[in-house]
Amino acid sequence: MHEKIIKAYFRGWENKDWSAVRSQLADGFTFTSPAPDDHISLEQFRAKCWNQAEHIQRFEFVRIAAGEQDAFALVHVITKEGRVIRNVEYFRFGGGKIESIEVFFGGTGQGF
């Protein structure tokens, strides 16, 4: 179930469809990254991050490992320019929605 939610979330980014992204996020959602973002709200997340959707061509899922209430996803973000950005994203779930995401930015993923 978690994998399906994660892939629907990323599909919204690929399709530049905020309502599809939003539909996967719980009320009270928070986002954390080294950008630095520390448990920022949904509104702050959208204001700060959504503009990045225009640069994304697609996502490749290297690995998704799910537990009872959480999951890790190793993801390659493929930009419109063909760059590969390798991220690990930690998802926490509640009520069938994503309650929080913590992103760890990585390198290119080349050579793996």
N, CA, C and O atoms as CSV, one atom per row, in Angstrom:
chain,resi,resn,atom,element,x,y,z
A,1,MET,N,N,0.821,-1.190,0.000
A,1,MET,CA,C,0.000,0.000,0.000
A,1,MET,C,C,0.868,1.258,0.000
A,1,MET,O,O,0.572,2.204,-0.729
A,2,HIS,N,N,1.926,1.286,0.797
A,2,HIS,CA,C,2.784,2.474,0.865
A,2,HIS,C,C,3.437,2.760,-0.489
A,2,HIS,O,O,3.554,3.916,-0.897
A,3,GLU,N,N,3.858,1.708,-1.176
A,3,GLU,CA,C,4.494,1.908,-2.482
A,3,GLU,C,C,3.530,2.570,-3.469
A,3,GLU,O,O,3.930,3.444,-4.237
A,4,LYS,N,N,2.286,2.162,-3.448
A,4,LYS,CA,C,1.276,2.748,-4.336
A,4,LYS,C,C,1.090,4.246,-4.041
A,4,LYS,O,O,0.982,5.051,-4.967
A,5,ILE,N,N,1.053,4.614,-2.761
A,5,ILE,CA,C,0.898,6.019,-2.361
A,5,ILE,C,C,2.118,6.830,-2.796
A,5,ILE,O,O,1.977,7.932,-3.326
A,6,ILE,N,N,3.307,6.287,-2.571
A,6,ILE,CA,C,4.542,6.972,-2.948
A,6,ILE,C,C,4.573,7.211,-4.455
A,6,ILE,O,O,4.887,8.316,-4.898
A,7,LYS,N,N,4.252,6.199,-5.236
A,7,LYS,CA,C,4.286,6.348,-6.693
A,7,LYS,C,C,3.216,7.332,-7.179
A,7,LYS,O,O,3.460,8.075,-8.130
A,8,ALA,N,N,2.052,7.352,-6.554
A,8,ALA,CA,C,1.014,8.337,-6.918
A,8,ALA,C,C,1.486,9.755,-6.601
A,8,ALA,O,O,1.241,10.682,-7.374
A,9,TYR,N,N,2.158,9.920,-5.474
A,9,TYR,CA,C,2.717,11.209,-5.084
A,9,TYR,C,C,3.707,11.706,-6.147
A,9,TYR,O,O,3.616,12.849,-6.596
A,10,PHE,N,N,4.640,10.855,-6.542
A,10,PHE,CA,C,5.635,11.248,-7.535
A,10,PHE,C,C,5.021,11.441,-8.925
A,10,PHE,O,O,5.486,12.290,-9.686
A,11,ARG,N,N,3.996,10.677,-9.265
A,11,ARG,CA,C,3.303,10.880,-10.538
A,11,ARG,C,C,2.730,12.288,-10.639
A,11,ARG,O,O,2.749,12.896,-11.709
A,12,GLY,N,N,2.221,12.803,-9.525
A,12,GLY,CA,C,1.725,14.172,-9.500
A,12,GLY,C,C,2.813,15.167,-9.857
A,12,GLY,O,O,2.561,16.131,-10.580
A,13,TRP,N,N,4.017,14.942,-9.360
A,13,TRP,CA,C,5.153,15.812,-9.717
A,13,TRP,C,C,5.465,15.698,-11.201
A,13,TRP,O,O,5.672,16.708,-11.873
A,14,GLU,N,N,5.500,14.467,-11.718
A,14,GLU,CA,C,5.785,14.266,-13.143
A,14,GLU,C,C,4.751,14.963,-14.027
A,14,GLU,O,O,5.091,15.549,-15.055
A,15,ASN,N,N,3.495,14.892,-13.617
A,15,ASN,CA,C,2.390,15.442,-14.405
A,15,ASN,C,C,2.129,16.919,-14.119
A,15,ASN,O,O,1.221,17.515,-14.698
A,16,LYS,N,N,2.928,17.508,-13.223
A,16,LYS,CA,C,2.761,18.928,-12.844
A,16,LYS,C,C,1.347,19.178,-12.323
A,16,LYS,O,O,0.712,20.174,-12.669
A,17,ASP,N,N,0.865,18.253,-11.485
A,17,ASP,CA,C,-0.505,18.274,-10.982
A,17,ASP,C,C,-0.488,18.370,-9.456
A,17,ASP,O,O,-0.412,17.357,-8.761
A,18,TRP,N,N,-0.559,19.609,-8.943
A,18,TRP,CA,C,-0.499,19.811,-7.496
A,18,TRP,C,C,-1.639,19.093,-6.788
A,18,TRP,O,O,-1.426,18.551,-5.703
A,19,SER,N,N,-2.822,19.067,-7.348
A,19,SER,CA,C,-3.943,18.413,-6.661
A,19,SER,C,C,-3.685,16.915,-6.493
A,19,SER,O,O,-4.117,16.328,-5.501
A,20,ALA,N,N,-2.994,16.290,-7.438
A,20,ALA,CA,C,-2.645,14.871,-7.306
A,20,ALA,C,C,-1.616,14.677,-6.192
A,20,ALA,O,O,-1.700,13.720,-5.423
A,21,VAL,N,N,-0.645,15.591,-6.111
A,21,VAL,CA,C,0.340,15.533,-5.025
A,21,VAL,C,C,-0.378,15.728,-3.697
A,21,VAL,O,O,-0.218,14.933,-2.771
A,22,ARG,N,N,-1.160,16.779,-3.613
A,22,ARG,CA,C,-1.857,17.145,-2.368
A,22,ARG,C,C,-2.764,16.022,-1.868
A,22,ARG,O,O,-2.905,15.824,-0.661
A,23,SER,N,N,-3.377,15.292,-2.795
A,23,SER,CA,C,-4.313,14.228,-2.397
A,23,SER,C,C,-3.624,13.088,-1.654
A,23,SER,O,O,-4.293,12.297,-0.988
A,24,GLN,N,N,-2.310,12.992,-1.757
A,24,GLN,CA,C,-1.558,11.940,-1.063
A,24,GLN,C,C,-1.049,12.391,0.305
A,24,GLN,O,O,-0.516,11.584,1.067
A,25,LEU,N,N,-1.212,13.688,0.618
A,25,LEU,CA,C,-0.647,14.247,1.847
A,25,LEU,C,C,-1.709,14.444,2.923
A,25,LEU,O,O,-2.798,14.951,2.655
A,26,ALA,N,N,-1.378,14.039,4.128
A,26,ALA,CA,C,-2.290,14.163,5.266
A,26,ALA,C,C,-2.386,15.611,5.729
A,26,ALA,O,O,-1.473,16.405,5.502
A,27,ASP,N,N,-3.481,15.945,6.372
A,27,ASP,CA,C,-3.562,17.224,7.070
A,27,ASP,C,C,-2.465,17.227,8.125
A,27,ASP,O,O,-2.237,16.212,8.783
A,28,GLY,N,N,-1.799,18.333,8.287
A,28,GLY,CA,C,-0.686,18.408,9.236
A,28,GLY,C,C,0.629,17.905,8.675
A,28,GLY,O,O,1.604,17.767,9.415
A,29,PHE,N,N,0.674,17.627,7.376
A,29,PHE,CA,C,1.890,17.166,6.702
A,29,PHE,C,C,3.075,18.092,7.001
A,29,PHE,O,O,2.919,19.310,7.092
A,30,THR,N,N,4.268,17.488,7.152
A,30,THR,CA,C,5.504,18.260,7.297
A,30,THR,C,C,6.575,17.719,6.357
A,30,THR,O,O,6.559,16.554,5.959
A,31,PHE,N,N,7.504,18.604,6.017
A,31,PHE,CA,C,8.588,18.279,5.098
A,31,PHE,C,C,9.912,18.743,5.705
A,31,PHE,O,O,10.015,19.847,6.240
A,32,THR,N,N,10.920,17.875,5.610
A,32,THR,CA,C,12.244,18.171,6.131
A,32,THR,C,C,13.282,17.831,5.064
A,32,THR,O,O,13.195,16.798,4.401
A,33,SER,N,N,14.272,18.728,4.909
A,33,SER,CA,C,15.366,18.469,3.983
A,33,SER,C,C,16.583,19.258,4.438
A,33,SER,O,O,16.482,20.122,5.308
A,34,PRO,N,N,17.750,18.952,3.838
A,34,PRO,CA,C,18.945,19.712,4.171
A,34,PRO,C,C,18.978,21.110,3.541
A,34,PRO,O,O,20.016,21.770,3.597
A,35,ALA,N,N,17.895,21.574,2.953
A,35,ALA,CA,C,17.858,22.819,2.168
A,35,ALA,C,C,18.146,24.119,2.907
A,35,ALA,O,O,18.666,24.984,2.202
A,36,PRO,N,N,17.929,24.426,4.124
A,36,PRO,CA,C,17.399,23.627,5.226
A,36,PRO,C,C,15.898,23.857,5.435
A,36,PRO,O,O,15.413,24.989,5.457
A,37,ASP,N,N,15.214,22.783,5.582
A,37,ASP,CA,C,13.794,22.784,5.920
A,37,ASP,C,C,13.644,21.868,7.125
A,37,ASP,O,O,14.108,20.729,7.098
A,38,ASP,N,N,13.009,22.347,8.167
A,38,ASP,CA,C,12.853,21.532,9.366
A,38,ASP,C,C,11.378,21.445,9.726
A,38,ASP,O,O,10.835,22.314,10.408
A,39,HIS,N,N,10.745,20.379,9.254
A,39,HIS,CA,C,9.333,20.134,9.518
A,39,HIS,C,C,8.466,21.318,9.084
A,39,HIS,O,O,7.606,21.783,9.833
A,40,ILE,N,N,8.710,21.798,7.858
A,40,ILE,CA,C,7.909,22.909,7.367
A,40,ILE,C,C,6.505,22.422,7.015
A,40,ILE,O,O,6.296,21.245,6.725
A,41,SER,N,N,5.569,23.332,7.046
A,41,SER,CA,C,4.157,22.998,6.804
A,41,SER,C,C,3.900,22.723,5.329
A,41,SER,O,O,4.748,22.978,4.474
A,42,LEU,N,N,2.733,22.207,5.056
A,42,LEU,CA,C,2.311,21.940,3.686
A,42,LEU,C,C,2.364,23.215,2.844
A,42,LEU,O,O,2.840,23.192,1.709
A,43,GLU,N,N,1.884,24.312,3.390
A,43,GLU,CA,C,1.878,25.574,2.656
A,43,GLU,C,C,3.300,26.042,2.343
A,43,GLU,O,O,3.574,26.506,1.236
A,44,GLN,N,N,4.202,25.921,3.320
A,44,GLN,CA,C,5.601,26.297,3.095
A,44,GLN,C,C,6.257,25.364,2.085
A,44,GLN,O,O,7.038,25.805,1.241
A,45,PHE,N,N,5.942,24.083,2.171
A,45,PHE,CA,C,6.465,23.092,1.238
A,45,PHE,C,C,6.057,23.447,-0.188
A,45,PHE,O,O,6.891,23.453,-1.094
A,46,ARG,N,N,4.788,23.739,-0.384
A,46,ARG,CA,C,4.324,24.086,-1.728
A,46,ARG,C,C,5.013,25.363,-2.228
A,46,ARG,O,O,5.487,25.408,-3.363
A,47,ALA,N,N,5.067,26.383,-1.392
A,47,ALA,CA,C,5.670,27.653,-1.790
A,47,ALA,C,C,7.153,27.492,-2.129
A,47,ALA,O,O,7.643,28.114,-3.072
A,48,LYS,N,N,7.857,26.675,-1.381
A,48,LYS,CA,C,9.303,26.546,-1.545
A,48,LYS,C,C,9.696,25.516,-2.605
A,48,LYS,O,O,10.685,25.708,-3.313
A,49,CYS,N,N,8.936,24.432,-2.721
A,49,CYS,CA,C,9.384,23.292,-3.522
A,49,CYS,C,C,8.620,23.068,-4.828
A,49,CYS,O,O,9.184,22.529,-5.780
A,50,TRP,N,N,7.369,23.466,-4.889
A,50,TRP,CA,C,6.546,23.095,-6.050
A,50,TRP,C,C,7.108,23.638,-7.362
A,50,TRP,O,O,6.923,23.010,-8.405
A,51,ASN,N,N,7.785,24.778,-7.342
A,51,ASN,CA,C,8.344,25.327,-8.576
A,51,ASN,C,C,9.379,24.390,-9.207
A,51,ASN,O,O,9.696,24.533,-10.388
A,52,GLN,N,N,9.910,23.434,-8.434
A,52,GLN,CA,C,10.869,22.471,-8.975
A,52,GLN,C,C,10.217,21.486,-9.946
A,52,GLN,O,O,10.912,20.856,-10.744
A,53,ALA,N,N,8.894,21.347,-9.887
A,53,ALA,CA,C,8.196,20.401,-10.764
A,53,ALA,C,C,8.465,20.696,-12.238
A,53,ALA,O,O,8.535,19.776,-13.053
A,54,GLU,N,N,8.614,21.955,-12.577
A,54,GLU,CA,C,8.830,22.321,-13.981
A,54,GLU,C,C,10.133,21.766,-14.537
A,54,GLU,O,O,10.282,21.667,-15.755
A,55,HIS,N,N,11.081,21.401,-13.678
A,55,HIS,CA,C,12.379,20.882,-14.115
A,55,HIS,C,C,12.409,19.352,-14.192
A,55,HIS,O,O,13.378,18.778,-14.689
A,56,ILE,N,N,11.360,18.694,-13.706
A,56,ILE,CA,C,11.355,17.233,-13.599
A,56,ILE,C,C,10.727,16.596,-14.833
A,56,ILE,O,O,9.626,16.951,-15.253
A,57,GLN,N,N,11.465,15.646,-15.398
A,57,GLN,CA,C,10.924,14.853,-16.498
A,57,GLN,C,C,10.232,13.600,-15.952
A,57,GLN,O,O,9.089,13.296,-16.293
A,58,ARG,N,N,10.974,12.877,-15.082
A,58,ARG,CA,C,10.405,11.637,-14.536
A,58,ARG,C,C,11.210,11.193,-13.316
A,58,ARG,O,O,12.244,11.768,-12.977
A,59,PHE,N,N,10.693,10.147,-12.672
A,59,PHE,CA,C,11.361,9.524,-11.534
A,59,PHE,C,C,11.612,8.058,-11.856
A,59,PHE,O,O,10.797,7.408,-12.510
A,60,GLU,N,N,12.738,7.549,-11.397
A,60,GLU,CA,C,13.026,6.118,-11.462
A,60,GLU,C,C,13.148,5.628,-10.026
A,60,GLU,O,O,13.886,6.202,-9.225
A,61,PHE,N,N,12.424,4.573,-9.710
A,61,PHE,CA,C,12.430,4.023,-8.355
A,61,PHE,C,C,13.461,2.904,-8.294
A,61,PHE,O,O,13.260,1.820,-8.841
A,62,VAL,N,N,14.555,3.187,-7.626
A,62,VAL,CA,C,15.621,2.206,-7.484
A,62,VAL,C,C,15.210,1.158,-6.459
A,62,VAL,O,O,15.409,-0.040,-6.662
A,63,ARG,N,N,14.626,1.632,-5.344
A,63,ARG,CA,C,14.211,0.716,-4.267
A,63,ARG,C,C,13.225,1.423,-3.367
A,63,ARG,O,O,13.414,2.587,-3.011
A,64,ILE,N,N,12.166,0.711,-2.997
A,64,ILE,CA,C,11.235,1.175,-1.971
A,64,ILE,C,C,11.158,0.075,-0.926
A,64,ILE,O,O,10.841,-1.073,-1.240
A,65,ALA,N,N,11.451,0.433,0.321
A,65,ALA,CA,C,11.397,-0.517,1.433
A,65,ALA,C,C,10.401,0.019,2.455
A,65,ALA,O,O,10.598,1.092,3.026
A,66,ALA,N,N,9.330,-0.738,2.677
A,66,ALA,CA,C,8.247,-0.258,3.533
A,66,ALA,C,C,8.140,-1.061,4.811
A,66,ALA,O,O,8.340,-2.275,4.835
A,67,GLY,N,N,7.811,-0.329,5.890
A,67,GLY,CA,C,7.484,-0.932,7.172
A,67,GLY,C,C,5.997,-0.747,7.442
A,67,GLY,O,O,5.227,-0.481,6.519
A,68,GLU,N,N,5.594,-0.885,8.682
A,68,GLU,CA,C,4.180,-0.743,9.064
A,68,GLU,C,C,3.652,0.675,8.821
A,68,GLU,O,O,2.591,0.851,8.222
A,69,GLN,N,N,4.386,1.671,9.283
A,69,GLN,CA,C,3.935,3.061,9.203
A,69,GLN,C,C,4.913,3.969,8.470
A,69,GLN,O,O,4.767,5.191,8.488
A,70,ASP,N,N,5.916,3.369,7.822
A,70,ASP,CA,C,6.908,4.194,7.153
A,70,ASP,C,C,7.500,3.468,5.953
A,70,ASP,O,O,7.259,2.279,5.743
A,71,ALA,N,N,8.275,4.204,5.174
A,71,ALA,CA,C,8.953,3.619,4.014
A,71,ALA,C,C,10.130,4.506,3.632
A,71,ALA,O,O,10.113,5.718,3.844
A,72,PHE,N,N,11.144,3.876,3.070
A,72,PHE,CA,C,12.261,4.576,2.447
A,72,PHE,C,C,12.162,4.358,0.946
A,72,PHE,O,O,11.851,3.256,0.494
A,73,ALA,N,N,12.422,5.396,0.180
A,73,ALA,CA,C,12.460,5.275,-1.273
A,73,ALA,C,C,13.779,5.847,-1.766
A,73,ALA,O,O,14.113,6.997,-1.480
A,74,LEU,N,N,14.525,5.040,-2.507
A,74,LEU,CA,C,15.721,5.503,-3.204
A,74,LEU,C,C,15.259,5.831,-4.616
A,74,LEU,O,O,14.818,4.956,-5.361
A,75,VAL,N,N,15.369,7.110,-4.969
A,75,VAL,CA,C,14.750,7.615,-6.188
A,75,VAL,C,C,15.778,8.362,-7.030
A,75,VAL,O,O,16.596,9.120,-6.510
A,76,HIS,N,N,15.720,8.133,-8.335
A,76,HIS,CA,C,16.467,8.962,-9.276
A,76,HIS,C,C,15.486,9.963,-9.864
A,76,HIS,O,O,14.474,9.590,-10.456
A,77,VAL,N,N,15.801,11.238,-9.692
A,77,VAL,CA,C,15.027,12.313,-10.293
A,77,VAL,C,C,15.710,12.624,-11.621
A,77,VAL,O,O,16.878,13.012,-11.648
A,78,ILE,N,N,14.982,12.452,-12.717
A,78,ILE,CA,C,15.530,12.732,-14.037
A,78,ILE,C,C,14.992,14.089,-14.476
A,78,ILE,O,O,13.783,14.269,-14.621
A,79,THR,N,N,15.900,15.043,-14.685
A,79,THR,CA,C,15.480,16.390,-15.061
A,79,THR,C,C,15.229,16.462,-16.567
A,79,THR,O,O,15.606,15.563,-17.319
A,80,LYS,N,N,14.593,17.536,-16.984
A,80,LYS,CA,C,14.349,17.758,-18.413
A,80,LYS,C,C,15.653,17.882,-19.193
A,80,LYS,O,O,15.687,17.628,-20.397
A,81,GLU,N,N,16.728,18.273,-18.503
A,81,GLU,CA,C,18.048,18.398,-19.138
A,81,GLU,C,C,18.808,17.069,-19.145
A,81,GLU,O,O,19.930,17.000,-19.648
A,82,GLY,N,N,18.204,16.013,-18.587
A,82,GLY,CA,C,18.844,14.706,-18.561
A,82,GLY,C,C,19.748,14.471,-17.370
A,82,GLY,O,O,20.402,13.430,-17.298
A,83,ARG,N,N,19.808,15.411,-16.426
A,83,ARG,CA,C,20.587,15.200,-15.197
A,83,ARG,C,C,19.897,14.172,-14.324
A,83,ARG,O,O,18.671,14.059,-14.330
A,84,VAL,N,N,20.686,13.426,-13.578
A,84,VAL,CA,C,20.165,12.460,-12.618
A,84,VAL,C,C,20.512,12.947,-11.220
A,84,VAL,O,O,21.678,13.188,-10.907
A,85,ILE,N,N,19.504,13.088,-10.395
A,85,ILE,CA,C,19.698,13.467,-8.994
A,85,ILE,C,C,19.216,12.292,-8.158
A,85,ILE,O,O,18.087,11.829,-8.322
A,86,ARG,N,N,20.054,11.820,-7.280
A,86,ARG,CA,C,19.748,10.625,-6.474
A,86,ARG,C,C,19.343,11.078,-5.075
A,86,ARG,O,O,20.127,11.709,-4.366
A,87,ASN,N,N,18.117,10.752,-4.685
A,87,ASN,CA,C,17.591,11.109,-3.365
A,87,ASN,C,C,17.163,9.858,-2.605
A,87,ASN,O,O,16.769,8.853,-3.196
A,88,VAL,N,N,17.249,9.949,-1.290
A,88,VAL,CA,C,16.573,8.996,-0.413
A,88,VAL,C,C,15.509,9.791,0.314
A,88,VAL,O,O,15.790,10.848,0.881
A,89,GLU,N,N,14.277,9.278,0.298
A,89,GLU,CA,C,13.163,9.963,0.942
A,89,GLU,C,C,12.547,9.020,1.965
A,89,GLU,O,O,12.245,7.863,1.674
A,90,TYR,N,N,12.370,9.548,3.168
A,90,TYR,CA,C,11.779,8.782,4.264
A,90,TYR,C,C,10.354,9.278,4.465
A,90,TYR,O,O,10.129,10.453,4.755
A,91,PHE,N,N,9.402,8.380,4.309
A,91,PHE,CA,C,7.981,8.695,4.410
A,91,PHE,C,C,7.397,8.099,5.682
A,91,PHE,O,O,7.688,6.954,6.029
A,92,ARG,N,N,6.571,8.877,6.376
A,92,ARG,CA,C,5.766,8.362,7.498
A,92,ARG,C,C,4.312,8.491,7.080
A,92,ARG,O,O,3.912,9.482,6.470
A,93,PHE,N,N,3.521,7.466,7.421
A,93,PHE,CA,C,2.132,7.382,6.981
A,93,PHE,C,C,1.167,7.324,8.152
A,93,PHE,O,O,1.513,6.877,9.246
A,94,GLY,N,N,-0.045,7.783,7.899
A,94,GLY,CA,C,-1.142,7.661,8.845
A,94,GLY,C,C,-2.448,7.847,8.097
A,94,GLY,O,O,-2.580,8.769,7.291
A,95,GLY,N,N,-3.410,6.982,8.357
A,95,GLY,CA,C,-4.710,7.103,7.713
A,95,GLY,C,C,-4.666,6.995,6.203
A,95,GLY,O,O,-5.499,7.586,5.517
A,96,GLY,N,N,-3.698,6.242,5.667
A,96,GLY,CA,C,-3.598,6.061,4.231
A,96,GLY,C,C,-3.018,7.253,3.487
A,96,GLY,O,O,-3.142,7.347,2.266
A,97,LYS,N,N,-2.385,8.163,4.218
A,97,LYS,CA,C,-1.790,9.358,3.613
A,97,LYS,C,C,-0.361,9.537,4.116
A,97,LYS,O,O,0.045,8.930,5.107
A,98,ILE,N,N,0.388,10.375,3.417
A,98,ILE,CA,C,1.753,10.702,3.824
A,98,ILE,C,C,1.686,11.799,4.881
A,98,ILE,O,O,1.202,12.897,4.605
A,99,GLU,N,N,2.164,11.515,6.079
A,99,GLU,CA,C,2.179,12.508,7.161
A,99,GLU,C,C,3.429,13.366,7.131
A,99,GLU,O,O,3.386,14.547,7.475
A,100,SER,N,N,4.553,12.771,6.718
A,100,SER,CA,C,5.793,13.538,6.653
A,100,SER,C,C,6.741,12.898,5.659
A,100,SER,O,O,6.703,11.697,5.391
A,101,ILE,N,N,7.603,13.770,5.122
A,101,ILE,CA,C,8.684,13.324,4.240
A,101,ILE,C,C,9.961,13.996,4.723
A,101,ILE,O,O,9.985,15.195,5.001
A,102,GLU,N,N,11.018,13.204,4.818
A,102,GLU,CA,C,12.350,13.723,5.090
A,102,GLU,C,C,13.236,13.322,3.916
A,102,GLU,O,O,13.403,12.133,3.644
A,103,VAL,N,N,13.800,14.300,3.224
A,103,VAL,CA,C,14.590,14.053,2.027
A,103,VAL,C,C,16.073,14.190,2.330
A,103,VAL,O,O,16.502,15.105,3.032
A,104,PHE,N,N,16.842,13.263,1.785
A,104,PHE,CA,C,18.291,13.293,1.858
A,104,PHE,C,C,18.791,13.407,0.425
A,104,PHE,O,O,18.650,12.463,-0.353
A,105,PHE,N,N,19.372,14.547,0.063
A,105,PHE,CA,C,19.854,14.777,-1.294
A,105,PHE,C,C,21.121,13.985,-1.526
A,105,PHE,O,O,21.936,13.804,-0.622
A,106,GLY,N,N,21.275,13.515,-2.756
A,106,GLY,CA,C,22.435,12.732,-3.064
A,106,GLY,C,C,23.146,13.220,-4.311
A,106,GLY,O,O,22.924,14.331,-4.790
A,107,GLY,N,N,23.990,12.370,-4.808
A,107,GLY,CA,C,24.746,12.683,-6.011
A,107,GLY,C,C,23.985,12.284,-7.257
A,107,GLY,O,O,22.757,12.356,-7.303
A,108,THR,N,N,24.724,11.865,-8.261
A,108,THR,CA,C,24.126,11.569,-9.553
A,108,THR,C,C,23.606,10.142,-9.660
A,108,THR,O,O,22.807,9.848,-10.549
A,109,GLY,N,N,24.035,9.260,-8.782
A,109,GLY,CA,C,23.617,7.874,-8.898
A,109,GLY,C,C,24.356,7.122,-9.978
A,109,GLY,O,O,24.088,5.939,-10.190
A,110,GLN,N,N,25.281,7.772,-10.671
A,110,GLN,CA,C,26.045,7.129,-11.733
A,110,GLN,C,C,27.030,6.134,-11.125
A,110,GLN,O,O,27.611,6.382,-10.069
A,111,GLY,N,N,27.200,5.041,-11.789
A,111,GLY,CA,C,28.158,4.047,-11.325
A,111,GLY,C,C,27.576,3.068,-10.317
A,111,GLY,O,O,28.311,2.243,-9.773
A,112,PHE,N,N,26.285,3.136,-10.057
A,112,PHE,CA,C,25.665,2.210,-9.104
A,112,PHE,C,C,24.903,1.138,-9.837
A,112,PHE,O,O,24.310,0.262,-9.207
